[in-house]
């Protein structure tokens, strides 16, 4: 079982930036892919960004060029840098780890991101 501590969410104005962090317990973090999904009210959970063990990355079309995912295996931590935020980015963001970027196995508790003026 993997547990997470998520941080970095909050309220930001359109055009602003936030950086999400996801610190995982255990020594197997480097063996997993990890990333973030998000879920807005009334919508399905969607993949935002993922990074493989080999640090290959994928992004949803809606965030390409604005979001950057990275990981620090020495700290068992993943990061999601979010720039040029838009109101439609408002959602609860959930980090995860798994055997593939599209195959979540363990979930974080979620952190709220609200983009509003």
C-alpha positions in Angstrom: 0.0 0.0 0.0 1.3 3.5 -1.0 0.2 6.6 0.9 0.5 10.1 -0.3 0.8 13.6 1.0 -0.5 16.1 -1.6 0.1 19.8 -1.4 0.1 23.0 -3.5 -3.5 23.5 -4.4 -5.5 26.6 -3.8 -7.1 29.7 -5.3 -5.4 31.5 -8.1 -6.4 34.1 -10.7 -6.6 33.3 -14.4 -3.1 33.4 -15.9 -1.5 32.5 -12.6 0.6 29.5 -11.6 0.5 26.7 -9.0 2.8 23.8 -8.2 1.3 20.6 -6.9 3.5 18.1 -5.0 2.8 14.5 -4.2 5.0 12.8 -1.7 4.7 9.0 -1.6 5.5 6.6 1.2 7.6 3.5 0.7 10.7 2.6 -1.3 9.0 1.4 -4.5 8.1 4.9 -5.8 10.8 4.8 -8.5 9.4 1.5 -9.8 6.0 3.1 -10.6 4.7 5.5 -13.1 2.9 8.4 -11.5 0.8 11.4 -12.4 -2.3 13.4 -11.8 -6.0 13.0 -12.8 -8.5 15.8 -12.1 -12.3 15.8 -11.6 -14.5 18.9 -12.0 -18.0 19.0 -10.6 -20.4 17.0 -12.8 -17.6 15.6 -14.9 -15.7 12.4 -15.2 -12.2 12.1 -13.8 -9.6 12.7 -16.6 -5.9 12.1 -16.9 -4.0 15.4 -16.8 -0.4 14.3 -17.0 1.7 11.2 -16.4 5.4 10.3 -16.1 6.9 6.8 -16.5 9.7 5.2 -14.5 12.0 6.3 -17.4 10.6 9.9 -17.2 8.7 9.8 -20.4 5.7 12.1 -20.1 2.2 12.5 -21.5 -0.2 15.3 -21.2 -3.9 15.9 -21.9 -4.3 18.1 -25.0 -6.0 20.8 -22.9 -2.8 21.3 -20.7 0.0 20.8 -23.2 2.4 23.7 -23.2 1.1 25.0 -19.9 1.7 22.1 -17.4 4.9 20.3 -16.7 5.2 17.0 -14.8 8.4 15.9 -13.1 9.6 13.5 -10.4 12.4 13.3 -7.9 12.8 9.6 -7.0 15.3 10.4 -4.2 12.5 12.3 -2.5 9.7 9.9 -3.5 7.9 13.0 -4.8 6.2 14.1 -8.0 5.5 17.6 -9.1 3.0 19.3 -11.5 3.9 22.8 -12.4 0.8 24.5 -13.7 1.2 27.8 -15.6 -1.2 30.1 -17.5 -4.1 28.6 -15.5 -7.6 28.9 -16.8 -11.0 28.8 -15.1 -11.6 25.4 -16.8 -8.6 24.0 -14.9 -10.7 24.3 -11.7 -11.0 20.7 -10.3 -9.9 18.4 -7.6 -6.5 17.0 -8.6 -5.6 13.5 -7.6 -2.1 12.1 -7.8 -1.6 8.4 -8.4 1.0 5.7 -8.9 0.7 2.6 -11.0 2.3 0.3 -13.4 1.5 2.6 -16.3 0.6 6.2 -16.8 -3.0 5.3 -17.6 -3.3 2.5 -15.0 -3.7 4.0 -11.6 -3.1 1.6 -8.7 -2.9 3.9 -5.7 -4.6 7.3 -5.2 -3.9 10.4 -3.2 -6.6 12.2 -1.3 -6.9 15.0 -3.8 -6.3 18.7 -3.6 -8.6 21.5 -4.8 -7.4 23.9 -7.5 -9.7 26.9 -8.1 -9.0 29.4 -10.9 -11.1 32.4 -10.5 -10.9 36.2 -10.5 
